[in-house]
C-alpha cells in the first residue's frame, strides 16, 4: 500500500527536477546522522492529522485523523518477513474497520522490489485489482514503475513513470506517461523538484518502490503537457539543532499556505 500523507506531499517525494536545478551539491551528504528519534506525530495547527507507530525500529501502523473531528478516518497496517521487508500493507476505514485496500509485495534475487499487487474492496468484497512492476538502473536505483489494470493474467498496461535519481538518492525527475486507446504511450506530465540538505523524517517510513528522497523538498513544479499549465508548490522548514525539520509550511499553486508541525519520539 502506498504510505499515505494527505497533507505532506513534500515529505514522501515523488520528486523531480533537472540535476542543475537542485539547490545543494550532489556531493553533499544526503543523509546526515543525528541523535534523534523517529517521527511519531504530525499536527496541522494544534490538531493531530497523522500518527506513526514504530515497533522494533520498523513502521507498524499509521493513523490518519480528521482534522475537524479528531476521529481516525483510516489506518494503515504493515506486515514484514523475517528479513524485515514489507510483504503486506492493508488500509482500513476508521469507524467501521472495513478493509479498503490490500497490497502484497514480491522481491527479486537481489532484494529489490519486483512487483506489487493491489486489491481494492467495497463492502468487504474485492472490487478490482491492479499490479505494478519496477525497474532499476545500474546503481540499483528505481528508474521505472509500470502500472497494469486487472489481474496478472489479464492485466493491461495503463501508465508508467520514469525516474531520474541523483547520486545522493534524491529523485531528480519524474515523467508520467499514460497509454491511450491505441496502446501508444503519451507523456502526460513532467515534474521537477529541488531539495534542502536536511534529513527527511518520512524517508525511513517509505515503502519499497516508492519515489522517496532522503532530503526535504523545497520546490516542486509539475508541467502538464496537454494543457500547457505548470503547477508549483514551495516548502519551507524550521529545524531543530540536529537538523531535523520541526515544521513545514506548504505554499500551494493558488498562493494559500498551511503549516505542519512534527513531533519525534525520544
C-alpha positions as CSV (number, residue, x, y, z in Angstrom):
1,X,0.0,0.0,0.0
2,X,1.1,3.4,-0.6
3,X,2.2,5.1,2.6
4,X,-0.3,8.0,2.8
5,X,0.2,11.5,3.9
6,X,-2.6,13.6,2.6
7,X,-1.2,16.8,4.0
8,X,2.6,16.4,3.4
9,X,3.3,15.7,-0.3
10,X,6.7,17.2,0.2
11,X,7.9,14.6,2.6
12,X,7.4,11.5,0.5
13,X,8.9,12.9,-2.6
14,X,7.5,11.9,-5.9
15,X,10.3,14.1,-6.9
16,X,11.8,15.5,-9.9
17,X,14.0,18.3,-11.2
18,X,16.8,18.6,-13.6
19,X,20.0,17.9,-11.8
20,X,21.2,21.5,-12.4
21,X,18.2,22.9,-10.5
22,X,18.9,21.2,-7.2
23,X,19.9,23.7,-4.5
24,X,22.6,21.6,-3.0
25,X,25.7,20.0,-4.5
26,X,25.3,16.3,-5.2
27,X,28.5,15.5,-3.3
28,X,27.0,16.7,0.0
29,X,25.7,14.1,2.4
30,X,22.1,13.3,1.7
31,X,21.5,11.5,5.0
32,X,23.4,13.2,7.8
33,X,23.3,11.1,11.0
34,X,21.8,12.8,14.1
35,X,20.8,11.6,17.5
36,X,17.0,11.8,17.0
37,X,14.1,9.5,17.5
38,X,11.7,8.7,14.7
39,X,8.7,10.8,13.7
40,X,5.7,10.0,15.8
41,X,3.0,12.7,15.1
42,X,2.2,15.4,12.6
43,X,-0.2,18.2,13.5
44,X,-1.9,20.9,11.5
45,X,-2.0,24.0,13.7
46,X,-2.6,22.2,17.0
47,X,-4.7,19.3,15.6
48,X,-3.2,15.9,15.1
49,X,-3.6,14.7,11.5
50,X,-1.2,11.7,11.4
51,X,0.4,9.4,13.9
52,X,3.1,6.6,13.4
53,X,3.5,3.5,15.5
54,X,7.0,2.0,15.3
55,X,7.8,-1.4,16.7
56,X,11.4,-2.6,16.8
57,X,12.5,0.4,14.7
58,X,10.1,-0.6,11.9
59,X,6.8,1.1,11.0
60,X,3.9,-1.0,12.2
61,X,0.8,1.3,11.8
62,X,-0.2,4.8,10.6
63,X,-3.4,6.5,11.7
64,X,-4.9,9.3,9.7
65,X,-7.2,11.7,11.6
66,X,-10.0,14.0,10.5
67,X,-8.6,17.5,11.5
68,X,-12.0,18.8,12.3
69,X,-13.4,16.0,14.4
70,X,-10.2,14.3,15.6
71,X,-11.6,10.9,14.7
72,X,-9.5,8.3,12.9
73,X,-10.5,8.4,9.2
74,X,-8.3,5.5,8.1
75,X,-5.4,3.4,9.4
76,X,-2.6,1.5,7.6
77,X,-1.1,-1.7,9.0
78,X,2.0,-3.4,7.8
79,X,3.4,-7.0,7.8
80,X,7.0,-8.0,7.2
81,X,9.1,-11.1,6.5
82,X,11.9,-12.4,8.6
83,X,14.3,-10.1,6.8
84,X,12.3,-7.0,7.8
85,X,11.0,-6.4,4.3
86,X,7.4,-5.2,3.8
87,X,5.3,-8.0,2.3
88,X,1.8,-6.8,3.0
89,X,0.1,-3.5,3.7
90,X,-3.6,-3.0,4.5
91,X,-5.8,0.1,4.8
92,X,-8.9,0.1,6.9
93,X,-11.7,2.6,7.3
94,X,-11.6,4.4,10.6
95,X,-15.1,3.8,12.2
96,X,-16.2,0.5,10.5
97,X,-12.7,-1.0,10.4
98,X,-13.7,-2.3,7.0
99,X,-10.9,-3.4,4.7
100,X,-10.4,-0.8,1.9
101,X,-7.2,-1.8,0.1
102,X,-4.6,-4.6,0.4
103,X,-1.2,-4.6,-1.1
104,X,1.3,-7.5,-1.5
105,X,5.0,-7.1,-2.3
106,X,7.4,-9.5,-4.1
107,X,11.1,-9.2,-4.2
108,X,13.8,-10.3,-6.7
109,X,17.0,-12.2,-6.1
110,X,19.0,-9.0,-5.2
111,X,16.4,-8.0,-2.6
112,X,14.8,-5.3,-4.8
113,X,11.1,-4.9,-5.1
114,X,10.0,-6.6,-8.4
115,X,6.2,-6.5,-8.2
116,X,3.3,-5.2,-6.0
117,X,-0.3,-6.3,-6.3
118,X,-3.1,-4.0,-5.1
119,X,-6.7,-5.1,-4.4
120,X,-9.4,-2.6,-3.7
121,X,-12.5,-3.5,-1.7
122,X,-16.1,-2.3,-1.4
123,X,-18.3,-3.6,1.4
124,X,-15.5,-6.0,2.4
125,X,-15.5,-7.6,-1.1
126,X,-12.8,-7.2,-3.7
127,X,-13.9,-4.8,-6.5
128,X,-10.9,-4.5,-8.8
129,X,-7.1,-5.1,-8.9
130,X,-4.0,-3.5,-10.2
131,X,-0.4,-4.5,-10.2
132,X,2.9,-2.7,-10.7
133,X,6.3,-3.8,-11.9
134,X,9.6,-2.0,-11.1
135,X,12.9,-1.4,-13.0
136,X,16.2,-0.3,-11.7
137,X,19.3,1.4,-13.1
138,X,22.9,0.1,-12.9
139,X,23.2,1.6,-9.4
140,X,20.1,-0.3,-8.3
141,X,18.0,2.9,-8.0
142,X,14.4,2.9,-9.1
143,X,14.2,4.0,-12.8
144,X,10.7,3.0,-13.8
145,X,7.3,1.9,-12.4
146,X,4.7,0.4,-14.7
147,X,1.0,0.1,-13.6
148,X,-1.3,-2.5,-15.0
149,X,-5.1,-2.7,-14.5
150,X,-6.6,-6.1,-13.9
151,X,-5.2,-9.4,-12.6
152,X,-1.7,-10.6,-13.5
153,X,-3.1,-12.9,-16.1
154,X,-5.2,-10.3,-17.9
155,X,-3.7,-7.1,-16.8
156,X,-3.3,-4.2,-19.3
157,X,-0.6,-1.5,-19.1
158,X,-2.3,1.8,-18.2
159,X,0.5,4.1,-17.3
160,X,4.2,4.2,-16.3
161,X,6.6,6.6,-14.6
162,X,10.3,7.1,-15.4
163,X,12.6,8.5,-12.8
164,X,16.0,10.2,-12.8
165,X,17.8,9.9,-9.5
166,X,20.7,12.0,-8.2
167,X,23.8,10.3,-6.8
168,X,22.7,11.3,-3.3
169,X,19.4,9.4,-3.7
170,X,17.1,12.3,-4.3
171,X,14.7,11.8,-7.2
172,X,15.6,14.4,-9.8
173,X,13.0,14.0,-12.4
174,X,9.7,12.2,-12.9
175,X,7.9,11.7,-16.2
176,X,4.4,10.3,-16.2
177,X,3.1,8.5,-19.3
178,X,-0.4,7.3,-20.0
179,X,-1.4,4.6,-22.5
180,X,-4.0,5.9,-25.0
181,X,-6.8,3.9,-26.7
182,X,-4.4,2.8,-29.5
183,X,-1.9,1.5,-27.0
184,X,0.6,4.3,-27.5
185,X,2.4,5.9,-24.6
186,X,1.7,9.7,-24.3
187,X,3.7,12.0,-22.0
188,X,1.2,13.4,-19.5
189,X,3.4,15.4,-17.1
190,X,6.9,16.2,-16.1
191,X,7.8,17.2,-12.5
192,X,11.0,18.9,-11.3
193,X,12.0,19.3,-7.7
194,X,14.7,20.9,-5.6
195,X,15.7,19.9,-2.1
196,X,17.4,21.0,1.1
197,X,20.3,19.1,2.6
198,X,18.5,18.0,5.8
199,X,17.1,14.6,6.6
200,X,13.5,13.8,5.5
201,X,11.9,12.2,8.6
202,X,9.4,10.2,6.5
203,X,12.1,8.7,4.3
204,X,12.6,5.9,6.9
205,X,8.9,5.0,6.6
206,X,8.8,4.9,2.8
207,X,7.6,1.7,1.2
208,X,9.7,-0.2,-1.3
209,X,9.2,1.0,-4.8
210,X,8.1,4.5,-3.8
211,X,10.0,7.6,-5.1
212,X,11.1,8.7,-1.6
213,X,14.0,11.1,-1.3
214,X,16.3,11.3,1.8
215,X,16.1,15.1,1.8
216,X,13.2,17.5,2.0
217,X,11.5,19.2,-0.9
218,X,11.8,23.0,-1.1
219,X,10.1,23.4,-4.5
220,X,8.1,21.2,-6.8
221,X,6.9,22.1,-10.3
222,X,4.6,19.9,-12.4
223,X,4.2,20.7,-16.1
224,X,1.0,19.2,-17.6
225,X,1.7,18.9,-21.3
226,X,-1.7,18.6,-22.8
227,X,-2.9,21.8,-21.0
228,X,0.4,23.6,-21.1
229,X,0.0,24.5,-17.5
230,X,2.5,24.4,-14.7
231,X,1.7,23.9,-11.0
232,X,4.3,24.9,-8.5
233,X,4.4,24.2,-4.7
234,X,7.1,25.6,-2.4
235,X,8.1,24.3,1.0
236,X,9.9,26.0,3.9
237,X,11.1,24.4,7.2
238,X,12.1,25.2,10.7
239,X,14.8,22.8,12.0
240,X,16.0,21.7,15.4
241,X,19.6,21.8,16.5
242,X,20.3,18.4,15.0
243,X,19.0,19.5,11.5
244,X,15.6,17.7,11.6
245,X,12.6,19.6,10.4
246,X,10.2,20.5,13.2
247,X,7.7,22.3,11.0
248,X,6.9,22.6,7.3
249,X,5.0,25.4,5.6
250,X,3.5,24.4,2.2
251,X,2.6,27.2,-0.3
252,X,0.1,25.9,-2.9
253,X,-0.2,26.9,-6.5
254,X,-3.1,29.2,-5.5
255,X,-1.0,31.1,-3.0
256,X,-2.6,29.6,0.1
257,X,-0.3,28.0,2.7
258,X,-0.5,25.5,5.6
259,X,1.9,24.8,8.3
260,X,2.5,21.3,9.8
261,X,4.4,20.5,12.9
262,X,6.4,17.3,13.7
263,X,6.7,15.5,17.0
264,X,9.5,13.0,17.4
265,X,9.9,10.1,19.8
266,X,12.7,10.2,22.3
